[in-house]
Amino acid sequence: MTSTVQSLMEAGTAVISDVFDKMGYVPPVLDNSLVAIPGPGVRFAGPAYTITGESHSWSGKGDRAKLAAIDAMAPGVVPVWAGNDIRGVCCFGDLLAEAMKARGCAGVVVDGGVRDLAYLKSLELPMMVRYRTPAQAIGRWRVSDSQVPIRLRGALEDWVEVKPGDTVVADDDGVIILPVELVNKIETQVMAWAEKDSRAREDIRHGTPLLEALDKYGHL
């Protein structure tokens, strides 16, 4: 994990979102219905490795494009799965999740379904997913491309674009995407904002009135 990614993960999605607001951008927060696996306390960050797919009736023993995409993942990436019109079926289950863990993925974001939930909870590979289902994707949904710009459902806007290499940060508050062209500028401001928040928190803990803290720090 690079120092930039580590700093952004430690600062958290809430601080990053505030910085986007300060810079005049709509925070690229993913839909808040995403659920953490294994549960509360999930936190991960890394460069996006994008996968997109489509609902499609087909026959075959396996989705070779999906398997090839996973085989190509490098350590530290966050696979981001765009299910698009996927309904009721999973993008992957225990075996492919195990493969992503073996390749050193930092975490996984799935705008779609997963299965084998009990196993996934024991895997120590943190995930943010839309739903769980017992139904497999074979014959119903397949990967159409990887490492291309994709769209996932957003919280503040209908869609959030994710490009290969964008930084993904996930924690208990949700998932936010930092475009690769803005990440260095955002990191600088995130560090300053987080430091200011820490000072404000300490003042409030010692009894500083909230209005006084607002005047001192400019935000609460």
PAZAPA-4460 file (N, C-alpha, C; in steps of 0.05 Angstrom, whole numbers, plus 32768, in hexadecimal, padded with zeros to 4 digits):
% residues 220
    n_x    n_y    n_z   ca_x   ca_y   ca_z    c_x    c_y    c_z   seq   type   mol
   8011   7FE8   8000   8000   8000   8000   8012   8019   8000     1      M     A
   800C   802B   7FEE   801C   8044   7FED   8015   8056   8005     2      T     A
   8027   8069   800A   8022   807B   8020   8009   808C   801B     3      S     A
   8004   8093   8002   7FEC   80A3   7FFC   7FD3   8093   8002     4      T     A
   7FD2   807A   7FF9   7FBB   8069   7FFE   7FB7   8065   801C     5      V     A
   7FCD   8060   802B   7FCC   805C   8048   7FC1   8075   8055     6      Q     A
   7FCA   808C   804D   7FC1   80A5   805A   7FA4   80AA   8055     7      S     A
   7F9A   80A5   803C   7F7E   80A9   8036   7F6D   8095   8045     8      L     A
   7F75   807C   8048   7F66   8069   8057   7F64   8071   8074     9      M     A
   7F7A   807A   8080   7F7A   8082   809C   7F69   809B   80A0    10      E     A
   7F69   80AD   808D   7F58   80C5   8090   7F3A   80BE   808F    11      A     A
   7F33   80AC   807E   7F17   80A2   807D   7F06   80B0   8067    12      G     A
   7EF1   80A2   8060   7EE0   80AC   804A   7ED2   80C6   8051    13      T     A
   7ECB   80CA   806A   7EBD   80E3   8072   7ECE   80FB   806D    14      A     A
   7EE7   80FA   8075   7EF9   8111   8070   7EFE   8115   8053    15      V     A
   7F01   80FF   8044   7F05   8101   8027   7EED   810E   801A    16      I     A
   7ED5   8106   8022   7EBD   8112   8017   7EBB   812F   801D    17      S     A
   7EC3   8138   8035   7EC2   8154   803C   7ED6   8164   802A    18      D     A
   7EEC   8158   8024   7F00   8166   8013   7EF5   8169   7FF7    19      V     A
   7EE8   8155   7FEC   7EDB   8158   7FD2   7EC7   8170   7FD2    20      F     A
   7EB7   8172   7FE8   7EA5   8188   7FEA   7EB4   81A3   7FEA    21      D     A
   7EC9   81A4   7FFA   7ED9   81BD   7FFB   7EE5   81C5   7FE0    22      K     A
   7EEC   81B1   7FD0   7EF8   81B6   7FB6   7EE3   81BC   7FA1    23      M     A
   7EC9   81BA   7FA8   7EB4   81C0   7F95   7EAB   81A9   7F84    24      G     A
   7EB2   8190   7F8C   7EAA   8178   7F7E   7E95   8169   7F8D    25      Y     A
   7E83   815C   7F7F   7E70   8149   7F8C   7E80   8131   7F95    26      V     A
   7E80   812A   7FAF   7E8F   8113   7FB8   7E86   80FA   7FA9    27      P     A
   7E99   80EB   7F9D   7E92   80D3   7F8E   7E8E   80BB   7FA0    28      P     A
   7E79   80BC   7FB0   7E72   80A7   7FC3   7E61   8092   7FB6    29      V     A
   7E68   8079   7FBA   7E57   8063   7FAF   7E3E   8060   7FBF    30      L     A
   7E2A   8053   7FB3   7E10   8050   7FBF   7E12   8045   7FDC    31      D     A
   7E03   8051   7FEE   7E05   8049   800A   7DF8   802F   8012    32      N     A
   7DED   8021   7FFE   7DE1   8007   8005   7DF6   7FF1   8004    33      S     A
   7E0F   7FF7   7FFC   7E24   7FE3   7FFD   7E28   7FD9   8019    34      L     A
   7E2C   7FBF   801C   7E2E   7FB2   8037   7E4A   7FA8   803B    35      V     A
   7E55   7FAC   8053   7E70   7FA3   8059   7E72   7F85   8060    36      A     A
   7E86   7F78   8055   7E8C   7F5C   805C   7EA9   7F5C   8066    37      I     A
   7EAE   7F52   807E   7E9D   7F41   808F   7E89   7F51   80A0    38      P     A
   7E8C   7F6C   80A2   7E7A   7F7B   80B3   7E86   7F96   80BB    39      G     A
   7E7C   7FA2   80D0   7E86   7FBC   80D9   7EA4   7FBB   80DE    40      P     A
   7EB2   7FD1   80D8   7ECF   7FD2   80DC   7EDE   7FCD   80C2    41      G     A
   7ED1   7FC7   80AD   7EDE   7FC3   8093   7EEB   7FDD   808A    42      V     A
   7F04   7FDB   8082   7F12   7FF3   8078   7F28   7FE9   8064    43      R     A
   7F28   7FF5   804C   7F3C   7FEE   8039   7F3F   8005   8024    44      F     A
   7F55   8005   8016   7F5A   8019   8001   7F6E   800E   7FEE    45      A     A
   7F6D   8019   7FD5   7F81   8011   7FC1   7F78   801A   7FA5    46      G     A
   7F89   8015   7F92   7F81   801D   7F76   7F6C   800A   7F6B    47      P     A
   7F59   8016   7F5D   7F43   8006   7F51   7F4D   7FF4   7F3B    48      A     A
   7F44   7FDB   7F3C   7F46   7FC9   7F25   7F2A   7FC3   7F1C    49      Y     A
   7F22   7FCE   7F05   7F06   7FCE   7EFD   7EFE   7FB5   7EED    50      T     A
   7EE6   7FAC   7EF3   7EDA   7F96   7EE5   7EBD   7F9D   7EDF    51      I     A
   7EB4   7F99   7EC6   7E98   7F9E   7EC0   7E8C   7F86   7EB2    52      T     A
   7E71   7F83   7EB4   7E64   7F6C   7EA9   7E48   7F72   7EA1    53      G     A
   7E3A   7F5E   7E96   7E1F   7F62   7E8C   7E0F   7F48   7E90    54      E     A
   7DF5   7F4C   7E94   7DE3   7F35   7E95   7DE1   7F2A   7E79    55      S     A
   7DE3   7F0F   7E77   7DE4   7F03   7E5D   7DDF   7EE5   7E60    56      H     A
   7DCE   7EDA   7E4F   7DCA   7EBD   7E4F   7DDF   7EB0   7E3F    57      S     A
   7DEE   7E9E   7E4B   7E04   7E91   7E3C   7E09   7E76   7E49    58      W     A
   7E18   7E65   7E3B   7E1E   7E4B   7E45   7E3D   7E48   7E46    59      S     A
   7E46   7E37   7E58   7E62   7E33   7E5A   7E69   7E2B   7E76    60      G     A
   7E82   7E22   7E7A   7E8A   7E18   7E94   7E94   7E2E   7EA7    61      K     A
   7E9B   7E45   7E9C   7EA5   7E5B   7EAD   7EA8   7E74   7E9D    62      G     A
   7EA9   7E8A   7EAB   7EAD   7EA5   7E9F   7ECB   7EAA   7E9D    63      D     A
   7ED6   7EA4   7E85   7EF3   7EA6   7E82   7EFD   7EC2   7E84    64      R     A
   7EED   7ED6   7E7C   7EF6   7EF2   7E7E   7EF8   7EFA   7E9C    65      A     A
   7EE5   7EF0   7EAC   7EE6   7EF5   7EC9   7EFF   7EE9   7ED5    66      K     A
   7F05   7ED0   7ECF   7F1C   7EC3   7EDA   7F36   7ED0   7ED1    67      L     A
   7F37   7ED8   7EB8   7F4F   7EE6   7EAE   7F53   7F01   7EBC    68      A     A
   7F3D   7F0F   7EC1   7F3F   7F29   7ECF   7F4A   7F25   7EEB    69      A     A
   7F41   7F11   7EF9   7F4B   7F0C   7F15   7F68   7F03   7F14    70      I     A
   7F6F   7EF2   7F01   7F8B   7EE9   7EFF   7F9E   7F00   7EFA    71      D     A
   7F95   7F16   7EEE   7FA6   7F2D   7EE8   7FA8   7F41   7EFE    72      A     A
   7F9A   7F3D   7F14   7F9A   7F51   7F2A   7FB5   7F51   7F38    73      M     A
   7FBE   7F69   7F3F   7FD8   7F6C   7F4D   7FD3   7F71   7F6A    74      A     A
   7FE7   7F6C   7F7B   7FE4   7F71   7F98   7FDC   7F8E   7F9E    75      P     A
   7FCA   7F91   7FB1   7FC3   7FAC   7FB9   7FAC   7FB9   7FAB    76      G     A
   7FA2   7FAD   7F95   7F8C   7FB9   7F86   7F72   7FB4   7F94    77      V     A
   7F5E   7FC5   7F8E   7F43   7FC0   7F97   7F32   7FB9   7F7E    78      V     A
   7F2B   7FA0   7F7A   7F19   7F99   7F64   7EFE   7FA7   7F68    79      P     A
   7EF5   7FB5   7F54   7EDB   7FC3   7F54   7EC9   7FB7   7F3F    80      V     A
   7EB4   7FA9   7F47   7EA3   7F9A   7F35   7E8A   7FAB   7F2E    81      W     A
   7E86   7FB1   7F15   7E6E   7FBF   7F0C   7E5A   7FAA   7F01    82      A     A
   7E46   7FA5   7F11   7E32   7F91   7F08   7E1F   7F9B   7EF3    83      G     A
   7E1D   7FB6   7EF1   7E0B   7FC2   7EDE   7DEE   7FB9   7EE2    84      N     A
   7DE3   7FA9   7ED0   7DC7   7FA1   7ED3   7DC4   7F86   7EE2    85      D     A
   7DD9   7F7E   7EF0   7DD8   7F64   7EFE   7DC2   7F63   7F13    86      I     A
   7DB3   7F4E   7F14   7D9D   7F4A   7F27   7D9C   7F2E   7F31    87      R     A
   7D9F   7F2A   7F4B   7D9A   7F10   7F57   7DB0   7EFB   7F54    88      G     A
   7DC5   7F02   7F46   7DDB   7EEF   7F43   7DF5   7EFB   7F4D    89      V     A
   7E09   7EEA   7F52   7E22   7EF4   7F5E   7E37   7EFA   7F49    90      C     A
   7E49   7F0C   7F50   7E61   7F10   7F40   7E76   7EFB   7F45    91      C     A
   7E77   7EF2   7F5F   7E8A   7EDE   7F66   7E83   7ED2   7F81    92      F     A
   7E90   7EBC   7F88   7E8C   7EAF   7FA2   7EA6   7EA8   7FAF    93      G     A
   7EA6   7E92   7FBE   7EBD   7E8C   7FCF   7ED7   7E87   7FBF    94      D     A
   7ED6   7E78   7FA9   7EEE   7E71   7F9B   7EFC   7E89   7F8E    95      L     A
   7EEC   7E9B   7F81   7EF8   7EB2   7F74   7F00   7EC7   7F89    96      L     A
   7EF2   7EC8   7F9F   7EFB   7EDA   7FB5   7F15   7ED0   7FC0    97      A     A
   7F18   7EB6   7FC3   7F31   7EAA   7FCD   7F48   7EB2   7FB9    98      E     A
   7F42   7EB1   7F9F   7F56   7EB8   7F8B   7F5E   7ED5   7F8E    99      A     A
   7F4B   7EE7   7F93   7F52   7F04   7F96   7F63   7F08   7FAF   100      M     A
   7F5C   7EFA   7FC4   7F6C   7EFC   7FDD   7F89   7EF2   7FD7   101      K     A
   7F8B   7EDC   7FC9   7FA6   7ED0   7FC4   7FB7   7EE4   7FB3   102      A     A
   7FAA   7EF4   7FA3   7FB8   7F08   7F93   7FBE   7F22   7FA2   103      R     A
   7FB6   7F23   7FBB   7FBD   7F3A   7FCB   7FAB   7F52   7FC9   104      G     A
   7F92   7F4E   7FC0   7F80   7F65   7FBD   7F7B   7F71   7FD8   105      C     A
   7F79   7F8C   7FD9   7F76   7F9A   7FF2   7F59   7F99   7FFD   106      A     A
   7F46   7F96   7FEB   7F2A   7F95   7FF1   7F1B   7F93   7FD7   107      G     A
   7F01   7F90   7FD8   7EF0   7F8C   7FC0   7ED7   7F9D   7FC3   108      V     A
   7ECF   7FAA   7FAD   7EB5   7FB8   7FAC   7EA4   7FAB   7F96   109      V     A
   7E8C   7FA3   7F9D   7E7A   7F95   7F8A   7E60   7FA3   7F87   110      V     A
   7E5B   7FB0   7F70   7E40   7FBB   7F6B   7E30   7FA5   7F5E   111      D     A
   7E2A   7F91   7F6E   7E1C   7F79   7F66   7E1C   7F65   7F7D   112      G     A
   7E1A   7F4B   7F77   7E17   7F38   7F8C   7E2F   7F26   7F90   113      G     A
   7E30   7F1A   7FA8   7E44   7F05   7FAE   7E35   7EEE   7FBB   114      V     A
   7E43   7ED7   7FBD   7E37   7EC0   7FCB   7E4C   7EB3   7FDC   115      R     A
   7E45   7E9D   7FEA   7E56   7E90   7FFD   7E5E   7EA3   8013   116      D     A
   7E4A   7EB1   801E   7E4F   7EC7   8030   7E5D   7EBE   804A   117      L     A
   7E56   7EA7   8054   7E63   7E9E   806D   7E81   7E9A   8068   118      A     A
   7E88   7E90   8051   7EA5   7E8C   804B   7EB2   7EA7   8047   119      Y     A
   7EA5   7EBA   8038   7EB0   7ED4   8033   7EB6   7EE2   804E   120      L     A
   7EA5   7EDF   8061   7EA9   7EEC   807B   7EC2   7EE2   808A   121      K     A
   7ECA   7EC9   8083   7EE1   7EBE   8091   7EFB   7EC2   8081   122      S     A
   7EF9   7ECF   806A   7F10   7ED0   8057   7F24   7EE6   805E   123      L     A
   7F1C   7EFA   806D   7F2E   7F10   8073   7F35   7F20   805A   124      E     A
   7F22   7F21   8047   7F24   7F33   8030   7F0C   7F46   8032   125      L     A
   7F11   7F5F   803A   7EFA   7F71   803F   7EEC   7F78   8025   126      P     A
   7ED1   7F7A   8026   7EC1   7F80   800F   7EAB   7F93   8015   127      M     A
   7EA2   7FA2   8001   7E89   7FB1   8002   7E78   7FA8   7FEA   128      M     A
   7E61   7F9C   7FF0   7E51   7F8F   7FDB   7E34   7F99   7FDC   129      V     A
   7E26   7F95   7FC6   7E0A   7F9E   7FC5   7DF7   7F8A   7FD1   130      R     A
   7DFB   7F70   7FCB   7DE8   7F5C   7FD6   7DF5   7F41   7FD6   131      Y     A
   7DE8   7F2D   7FE3   7DF1   7F12   7FE2   7DDB   7F01   7FD6   132      R     A
   7DE4   7EEB   7FC9   7DD1   7EDA   7FBB   7DDD   7EBE   7FB7   133      T     A
   7DCD   7EA9   7FB7   7DD9   7E8F   7FB2   7DDC   7E89   7F94   134      P     A
   7DD1   7E9A   7F82   7DD0   7E93   7F66   7DEA   7E9B   7F58   135      A     A
   7DF6   7E88   7F49   7E0F   7E8D   7F3B   7E0A   7E9E   7F22   136      Q     A
   7E20   7EAA   7F18   7E1F   7EBA   7F00   7E20   7EAB   7EE6   137      A     A
   7E2B   7E92   7EE7   7E30   7E83   7ECE   7E15   7E7F   7EC0   138      I     A
   7E14   7E87   7EA7   7DFC   7E86   7E97   7DEA   7E9D   7E9A   139      G     A
   7DF0   7EB0   7EAC   7DDE   7EC7   7EB2   7DEC   7EE2   7EAF   140      R     A
   7E05   7EE3   7EB7   7E14   7EFD   7EB7   7E31   7EF6   7EB2   141      W     A
   7E3F   7F07   7EA3   7E5B   7F02   7E9E   7E6B   7F1C   7E9C   142      R     A
   7E85   7F1A   7EA0   7E97   7F31   7E9E   7E9A   7F37   7E80   143      V     A
   7E97   7F51   7E7A   7E9B   7F5B   7E5F   7EB5   7F69   7E5A   144      S     A
   7EC1   7F74   7E6F   7EDB   7F82   7E6C   7EE7   7F87   7E88   145      D     A
   7F00   7F8E   7E88   7F0E   7F95   7EA1   7F23   7FAB   7E9B   146      S     A
   7F2A   7FB9   7EB0   7F3C   7FCF   7EAE   7F34   7FE4   7E99   147      Q     A
   7F1A   7FEB   7E9B   7F0F   8000   7E8A   7EFE   8012   7E9D   148      V     A
   7EF7   802B   7E95   7EE5   803B   7EA6   7ECA   802D   7EA9   149      P     A
   7EC0   802D   7EC1   7EA6   8021   7EC7   7E95   8034   7ED7   150      I     A
   7E7C   802E   7EDB   7E69   803E   7EEB   7E5D   802D   7F00   151      R     A
   7E5C   8038   7F19   7E4E   802B   7F2F   7E39   803E   7F3A   152      L     A
   7E25   8033   7F47   7E10   8044   7F52   7E1C   8056   7F68   153      R     A
   7E13   8070   7F68   7E1D   8083   7F7A   7E09   808A   7F90   154      G     A
   7E14   8097   7FA5   7E03   80A0   7FBB   7DF8   80BC   7FB6   155      A     A
   7E08   80CF   7FAC   7E00   80EA   7FA7   7DF8   80EF   7F8A   156      L     A
   7E03   80DF   7F78   7DFB   80E0   7F5C   7DF4   80C4   7F54   157      E     A
   7DE5   80C2   7F3D   7DDC   80A7   7F35   7DF3   8094   7F30   158      D     A
   7E09   809E   7F24   7E1F   808D   7F1D   7E39   809A   7F25   159      W     A
   7E4D   8089   7F2C   7E68   8092   7F31   7E7A   8083   7F1E   160      V     A
   7E8B   8092   7F0F   7E9E   8085   7EFD   7EB6   807C   7F0D   161      E     A
   7EC0   8064   7F07   7ED9   805A   7F12   7EEB   8052   7EFC   162      V     A
   7F03   805D   7EFC   7F17   8056   7EE7   7F2D   8045   7EF3   163      K     A
   7F3A   8035   7EE3   7F51   8025   7EED   7F65   8038   7EFA   164      P     A
   7F6E   8031   7F12   7F82   8042   7F20   7F76   8057   7F32   165      G     A
   7F5C   805D   7F30   7F50   806F   7F43   7F53   8063   7F5F   166      D     A
   7F55   8074   7F74   7F58   806A   7F8F   7F3D   8065   7F9B   167      T     A
   7F39   804D   7FA6   7F21   8045   7FB4   7F26   8045   7FD2   168      V     A
   7F16   8053   7FE1   7F18   8052   7FFE   7EFD   8049   800A   169      V     A
   7EFE   8035   801B   7EE5   802B   8027   7EE9   8028   8045   170      A     A
   7ED4   802F   8054   7ED4   802B   8071   7EB7   802A   807B   171      D     A
   7EB2   802C   8095   7E97   8029   80A0   7E84   803E   8095   172      D     A
   7E8E   8055   808B   7E7C   8069   8080   7E74   8065   8063   173      D     A
   7E82   8053   8055   7E7C   804E   8039   7E94   804C   8027   174      G     A
   7E90   8051   800D   7EA6   804E   7FF9   7EA7   8068   7FE9   175      V     A
   7EBF   8073   7FE5   7EC3   808B   7FD5   7ED9   8086   7FC1   176      I     A
   7ED7   8092   7FAA   7EEA   808E   7F94   7EF9   80A8   7F8F   177      I     A
   7F14   80A7   7F8F   7F25   80BE   7F89   7F31   80BB   7F6D   178      L     A
   7F28   80CC   7F5A   7F33   80CA   7F3F   7F51   80CD   7F3F   179      P     A
   7F5E   80BE   7F2E   7F7B   80BD   7F2F   7F88   80D8   7F2A   180      V     A
   7F7A   80E9   7F1A   7F85   8103   7F13   7F83   8117   7F2A   181      E     A
   7F73   8111   7F3F   7F6F   8123   7F55   7F7B   8119   7F6F   182      L     A
   7F85   8100   7F70   7F8B   80F3   7F89   7FA1   8102   7F99   183      V     A
   7FB6   810C   7F8C   7FCB   8119   7F9A   7FC2   8133   7FA6   184      N     A
   7FB2   8143   7F97   7FA7   815C   7FA1   7F95   8157   7FB8   185      K     A
   7F84   8142   7FB6   7F71   813C   7FCB   7F7F   8133   7FE4   186      I     A
   7F94   8122   7FE1   7FA3   8118   7FF8   7FAE   812F   8009   187      E     A
   7FB9   8143   7FFC   7FC5   8159   800B   7FB0   8167   801C   188      T     A
   7F98   816B   8011   7F83   8179   8020   7F77   8166   8035   189      Q     A
   7F76   814C   802F   7F6B   8139   8042   7F7C   8139   805B   190      V     A
   7F96   8139   8058   7FA8   8138   806F   7FA4   8151   8080   191      M     A
   7FA2   8168   8074   7F9E   8181   8083   7F83   8181   8091   192      A     A
   7F6E   8177   8083   7F53   8176   808E   7F52   8163   80A6   193      W     A
   7F5F   814C   80A3   7F5F   8138   80B9   7F6D   8143   80D2   194      A     A
   7F83   8151   80CE   7F91   815D   80E4   7F7F   8172   80F2   195      E     A
   7F71   8182   80E3   7F60   8196   80EE   7F49   8189   80FE   196      K     A
   7F3E   8173   80F3   7F29   8165   8101   7F33   815A   811B   197      D     A
   7F4C   8150   811C   7F57   8145   8134   7F59   815A   814A   198      S     A
   7F62   8172   8142   7F65   8188   8155   7F49   8190   815F   199      R     A
   7F36   8192   814D   7F1B   819A   8155   7F0F   8185   8168   200      A     A
   7F13   816C   8162   7F09   8156   8174   7F14   8159   8190   201      R     A
   7F2E   815E   8191   7F3B   8161   81AB   7F30   8179   81BA   202      E     A
   7F2C   8190   81AD   7F21   81A7   81BA   7F05   81A1   81C5   203      D     A
   7EF4   8194   81B4   7ED9   818E   81BC   7ED9   817B   81D4   204      I     A
   7EEB   8168   81D3   7EED   8155   81E9   7EF3   8163   8204   205      R     A
   7F01   817A   8202   7F09   8189   821A   7EF5   81A0   8220   206      H     A
   7EDE   81A0   8212   7EC9   81B2   821A   7EC6   81CB   820A   207      G     A
   7ED5   81CE   81F4   7ED2   81E6   81E3   7EB6   81E7   81D8   208      T     A
   7EA8   81FE   81DB   7E8D   8200   81CF   7E8E   81FC   81B1   209      P     A
   7E79   81F0   81A6   7E78   81E9   818A   7E7A   8201   8178   210      L     A
   7E6C   8217   817F   7E6E   822F   816E   7E8A   823B   816E   211      L     A
   7E97   8239   8185   7EB3   8242   8186   7EC5   8231   8174   212      E     A
   7EC0   8216   8175   7ED0   8204   8165   7ECB   8209   8147   213      A     A
   7EB2   820F   8140   7EAB   8215   8124   7EBA   822E   811B   214      L     A
   7EBA   8242   812B   7EC9   825B   8123   7EE7   8256   8121   215      D     A
   7EF1   8244   8131   7F0E   823F   8131   7F16   822E   811A   216      K     A
   7F06   8219   8113   7F0F   8205   80FF   7F00   8208   80E5   217      Y     A
   7EEA   8217   80E4   7EDD   821C   80CA   7EC9   8207   80C2   218      G     A
   7EC8   81F0   80D0   7EB5   81DB   80CB   7EB4   81C9   80E3   219      H     A
   7E9E   81BB   80E5   7E9B   81A6   80F9   7E8C   818F   80ED   220      L     A
***
